[in-house]
Amino acid sequence: MNWFAGIDLGSAYSKGVIVRDSEIVASHVIRSGSDYGAAAEVIRMELTERAGLSQDDVLHTIAAGSGADSVSFAGRTSSDIVCTARGVHSIFPQARTVVDVANLSTKAIRLDSEGTVTNFTVSEKCAAGGGRLIEVIANILRVDLVEFGRIAARSENPIEFGTGCAVFGESEAITRVSEGVPKEDIAAGVNRALARRISSLVKKVRMEEPCVICGGGALHMALIQALESELKVDLLVPPIPQITTAFGAAILARVAATEEKT
């Protein structure tokens, strides 16, 4: 019996998955820190321990993400866009559009019926272009990320965030707090602003349903609801959305190993 691994080293979080055939047997997510190589080794050790395997049991590993070249045990690297597409297609074969909301960027990807990427676009790498913006404003409001989503859902009068810059957005949030604006209205306003930015990105690839949202941003239900309102669709969400790219990398590792045998 063969096992395969996928590692996705992002700017903020690193993710790993081990699969047997196309089934996930172990997954792990940690903060990336300043040393991608060390993060990859921690993930490797945790994955094999959770799966009850030795490191030699894992036949092939593919790495993706900004720190992919730091994964010394990977057989090769792959584009995170291709890995995300493969991961989504394995979970939702019917999907035609993918919205991957990472910490510092968002990707919009179009797929064909085989899960092949036919078009994509990526936002600028900026805290205002991904889930990091939510973390920044949650810190200003002194609430955790779970509470941030809850209070945003209670808003009856979301404020308008007029900037696309996280630095100015942080300053704006501080000003609104000092003015006595309710936290729920600030939280909801941030979600709406980010949803508008993501929506404009998705429209560039000519969105086709069904549409899937993945990445760490898909952990924020209030953001999902705001984006559904902007796009006027119901978004599909993977069971563990932040490991989708790593899952796709593991599937590609299995495919690569099979091709090498033939």
C-alpha positions as CSV (number, residue, x, y, z in Angstrom):
1,M,0.0,0.0,0.0
2,N,1.4,3.4,-1.0
3,W,1.0,6.8,0.6
4,F,1.7,10.2,-0.9
5,A,2.2,13.7,0.6
6,G,1.5,17.3,-0.4
7,I,3.0,20.3,1.3
8,D,1.8,23.9,0.9
9,L,4.1,26.4,2.4
10,G,2.3,29.8,2.5
11,S,3.4,33.2,3.7
12,A,1.5,32.8,7.0
13,Y,0.5,29.2,7.3
14,S,2.0,25.9,6.1
15,K,-0.2,22.9,5.4
16,G,0.4,19.2,4.8
17,V,-1.6,16.2,3.7
18,I,-1.0,12.5,3.3
19,V,-3.3,10.5,1.1
20,R,-3.8,6.8,0.4
21,D,-5.3,6.5,-3.1
22,S,-7.4,9.7,-3.1
23,E,-8.4,9.6,0.6
24,I,-6.9,11.9,3.2
25,V,-5.4,9.9,6.1
26,A,-3.7,12.8,7.9
27,S,-3.5,16.6,7.6
28,H,-1.8,19.4,9.6
29,V,-1.6,23.2,9.6
30,I,0.9,25.4,11.4
31,R,2.2,28.9,11.3
32,S,5.0,29.2,8.7
33,G,7.3,31.3,10.8
34,S,10.5,32.6,9.3
35,D,12.0,29.2,8.3
36,Y,10.1,27.4,5.6
37,G,12.4,24.4,5.7
38,A,11.9,23.9,9.5
39,A,8.1,24.3,9.1
40,A,8.1,21.6,6.4
41,E,10.0,19.2,8.7
42,V,7.5,19.8,11.5
43,I,4.6,19.1,9.2
44,R,6.3,16.0,7.8
45,M,6.9,14.6,11.3
46,E,3.4,15.4,12.5
47,L,1.8,13.9,9.4
48,T,3.6,10.6,9.6
49,E,2.9,10.3,13.3
50,R,-0.8,10.9,12.8
51,A,-0.9,8.4,9.9
52,G,1.0,5.8,11.9
53,L,3.7,5.7,9.2
54,S,7.5,6.1,8.9
55,Q,8.9,8.8,6.7
56,D,10.0,6.0,4.3
57,D,6.4,4.8,3.8
58,V,5.6,8.0,1.9
59,L,6.5,7.2,-1.6
60,H,6.4,10.7,-3.2
61,T,5.9,14.3,-2.0
62,I,5.1,17.4,-4.0
63,A,5.5,20.9,-2.6
64,A,3.7,24.1,-3.5
65,G,3.4,27.6,-2.2
66,S,5.9,30.5,-1.7
67,G,8.2,28.2,0.3
68,A,8.1,25.2,-1.9
69,D,11.8,25.3,-2.8
70,S,12.6,24.9,0.9
71,V,11.0,21.4,1.2
72,S,14.1,19.2,1.0
73,F,12.3,15.9,1.0
74,A,9.9,16.8,-1.9
75,G,10.4,15.0,-5.2
76,R,9.4,18.1,-7.0
77,T,7.5,21.4,-6.8
78,S,4.3,22.4,-8.5
79,S,2.3,25.6,-9.1
80,D,-0.1,26.3,-6.2
81,I,-2.8,27.2,-8.8
82,V,-2.6,23.7,-10.4
83,C,-2.5,22.0,-6.9
84,T,-5.6,24.0,-5.8
85,A,-7.4,23.1,-9.0
86,R,-6.6,19.4,-8.5
87,G,-7.7,19.5,-4.9
88,V,-11.0,21.2,-5.6
89,H,-11.7,18.9,-8.5
90,S,-11.1,15.9,-6.3
91,I,-13.6,17.2,-3.8
92,F,-16.1,18.8,-6.1
93,P,-15.8,17.4,-9.6
94,Q,-18.6,19.6,-10.8
95,A,-16.8,22.9,-9.8
96,R,-16.1,25.4,-12.6
97,T,-14.8,28.4,-10.6
98,V,-12.5,28.4,-7.6
99,V,-11.9,31.3,-5.2
100,D,-8.8,30.7,-3.1
101,V,-8.6,33.3,-0.3
102,A,-5.1,33.1,1.2
103,N,-3.5,35.3,3.9
104,L,-2.0,37.9,1.6
105,S,-3.7,37.3,-1.8
106,T,-6.7,35.8,-3.5
107,K,-6.8,33.7,-6.6
108,A,-9.7,33.2,-9.0
109,I,-9.5,30.1,-11.1
110,R,-11.6,28.7,-13.9
111,L,-11.7,24.9,-14.5
112,D,-13.0,22.7,-17.3
113,S,-14.9,19.4,-16.7
114,E,-11.6,17.6,-16.2
115,G,-10.4,20.0,-13.5
116,T,-7.8,21.6,-15.8
117,V,-7.1,25.3,-15.3
118,T,-8.4,27.3,-18.3
119,N,-8.1,30.8,-16.8
120,F,-6.9,32.4,-13.6
121,T,-6.0,35.7,-12.0
122,V,-4.3,36.7,-8.8
123,S,-4.6,39.7,-6.6
124,E,-1.6,41.8,-5.6
125,K,0.2,40.4,-2.6
126,C,-1.1,42.7,0.1
127,A,-2.9,42.3,3.4
128,A,-5.9,44.0,1.9
129,G,-6.2,41.3,-0.8
130,G,-6.7,38.3,1.5
131,G,-7.7,37.0,4.9
132,R,-5.0,39.0,6.6
133,L,-7.2,42.1,6.5
134,I,-9.7,40.3,8.7
135,E,-7.0,39.4,11.2
136,V,-5.7,43.0,11.3
137,I,-9.2,44.5,12.0
138,A,-10.1,41.8,14.5
139,N,-7.0,42.7,16.4
140,I,-8.1,46.4,16.4
141,L,-11.5,45.4,17.7
142,R,-9.9,43.1,20.3
143,V,-11.9,40.0,19.3
144,D,-10.8,36.6,18.0
145,L,-11.6,35.5,14.5
146,V,-14.5,33.3,15.6
147,E,-16.1,36.2,17.4
148,F,-15.3,38.6,14.5
149,G,-17.6,36.5,12.3
150,R,-20.4,36.3,14.9
151,I,-20.5,40.1,15.6
152,A,-20.4,40.9,11.8
153,A,-23.5,38.8,11.4
154,R,-25.3,41.0,13.9
155,S,-24.7,44.2,12.1
156,E,-27.6,46.3,10.9
157,N,-25.6,49.2,9.5
158,P,-22.2,48.1,8.0
159,I,-19.8,51.0,7.5
160,E,-18.2,51.7,4.2
161,F,-14.5,51.0,3.9
162,G,-13.2,53.3,1.1
163,T,-9.7,52.1,0.9
164,G,-8.0,49.1,-0.7
165,C,-4.9,49.3,1.6
166,A,-4.7,47.3,4.8
167,V,-2.6,50.1,6.5
168,F,-5.2,52.7,5.8
169,G,-7.9,50.2,6.6
170,E,-6.4,49.7,10.0
171,S,-6.2,53.4,10.6
172,E,-9.8,53.8,9.4
173,A,-10.9,51.1,11.8
174,I,-9.1,52.8,14.7
175,T,-10.9,56.1,13.9
176,R,-14.3,54.4,13.7
177,V,-13.7,52.8,17.1
178,S,-12.8,56.1,18.6
179,E,-16.0,57.6,17.1
180,G,-18.1,55.0,18.9
181,V,-19.1,53.0,15.8
182,P,-20.3,49.6,17.0
183,K,-17.8,46.7,16.5
184,E,-20.4,44.7,14.5
185,D,-20.8,47.5,12.0
186,I,-17.0,47.7,11.5
187,A,-16.6,44.0,11.2
188,A,-19.4,43.7,8.7
189,G,-18.0,46.7,6.7
190,V,-14.6,45.0,6.4
191,N,-16.2,41.7,5.2
192,R,-18.2,43.7,2.6
193,A,-15.1,45.6,1.4
194,L,-13.0,42.4,1.0
195,A,-16.0,40.6,-0.7
196,R,-16.2,43.4,-3.2
197,R,-12.4,43.2,-4.0
198,I,-12.7,39.4,-4.4
199,S,-15.8,39.7,-6.5
200,S,-14.1,42.0,-9.0
201,L,-11.3,39.5,-9.2
202,V,-13.7,36.5,-9.8
203,K,-15.5,38.4,-12.6
204,K,-12.2,38.7,-14.5
205,V,-12.2,35.0,-15.1
206,R,-15.9,35.0,-16.1
207,M,-17.3,33.0,-13.2
208,E,-19.2,29.9,-14.0
209,E,-21.1,27.9,-11.4
210,P,-20.7,25.8,-9.4
211,C,-18.2,28.0,-7.5
212,V,-16.0,26.9,-4.6
213,I,-14.3,28.9,-2.0
214,C,-11.2,27.5,-0.3
215,G,-8.1,28.7,1.6
216,G,-8.0,30.1,5.1
217,G,-10.5,32.8,4.1
218,A,-13.1,30.1,3.8
219,L,-13.0,29.7,7.5
220,H,-14.8,33.0,7.9
221,M,-18.5,32.4,7.5
222,A,-19.4,36.2,7.5
223,L,-16.9,36.7,4.6
224,I,-18.5,33.8,2.7
225,Q,-22.0,35.3,3.2
226,A,-20.8,38.7,2.0
227,L,-19.1,37.2,-1.1
228,E,-22.2,35.1,-1.9
229,S,-24.2,38.4,-1.8
230,E,-21.8,40.1,-4.1
231,L,-21.6,37.2,-6.6
232,K,-25.2,36.1,-6.2
233,V,-24.2,32.5,-5.9
234,D,-24.1,29.8,-3.2
235,L,-20.5,28.9,-2.6
236,L,-19.3,25.3,-2.0
237,V,-16.8,24.9,0.9
238,P,-14.5,22.0,1.3
239,P,-14.6,20.2,4.7
240,I,-11.1,21.6,5.7
241,P,-10.8,24.5,3.2
242,Q,-7.2,25.6,4.2
243,I,-5.6,22.3,3.2
244,T,-7.1,22.2,-0.3
245,T,-3.9,23.1,-2.1
246,A,-1.8,20.6,-0.1
247,F,-4.4,17.9,-0.8
248,G,-4.1,18.7,-4.5
249,A,-0.4,18.4,-4.3
250,A,-0.7,15.0,-2.6
251,I,-3.0,13.8,-5.4
252,L,-0.5,15.1,-8.0
253,A,2.2,13.2,-6.1
254,R,0.2,10.0,-6.5
255,V,-0.3,10.6,-10.2
256,A,3.4,11.4,-10.7
257,A,4.4,8.2,-9.0
258,T,2.0,6.2,-11.1
259,E,3.3,7.7,-14.3
260,E,6.9,7.0,-13.3
261,K,6.0,3.3,-13.0
262,T,4.5,3.1,-16.5
